[in-house]
Amino acid sequence: MRKILLMFSLVLAFTMLTSTMNAQKKPLDFSLTGGYSWLSGVVGGELQIENFGISGGWMPTTMPLSGNKVNSVGIAFNAYSGKPTDVSTFYVSLGVASDGYRYEDWNSSSGYTTEETLPVTILMVGSKYRFKVLYSKLGVGYGWYDGGGVWTWEATLGIPLFRNY
């Protein structure tokens, strides 16, 4: 359900913003992303308008001891040092991963595993480099969850599906 809600939100934002942006001719870039990111998952999307953007995606994982499947959905708001037309820009992202923190422990006396997943609020900084047909993002960040924190990182590639520049 979260994946459907996330994709619906991205499509709605894209539809509303492209209609107003095309009239004003502000640089706009709507992309499909893939790679590894706590915020935009292994599969996601990104909408960048001038120096601001929104991204989100899905990160499926498996708990190592129990083998249970965990599906984390992330969403982030991004601020860029340049527009989508720039070859190289820096960015700062603030977002949430729904099941970003995962903990699992084996209790040998009872024979059971205890596991926990918690939402993580993440602040990430990085660099975005645009090639002719795609772009790459590399970033590092820190995430806070109820009870602690964890270092995060991302390495993704994006393929623009729509541009107005």
Secondary structure, 3 states (H helix, E strand, C coil): CHHHHHHHHHHHHHHHHHHHHHHHCCCEEEEEEEEEECCCCCEEEEEEECCEEEEEEEEEEECCCCCCEEEEEEEEEEEECCCCCCCEEEEEEEEEEEEEEEEEEEECCCCEEEEEEEEEEEEEEEEEEECCCCEEEEEEEEEEECCEEEEEEEEEEEEEEEECC
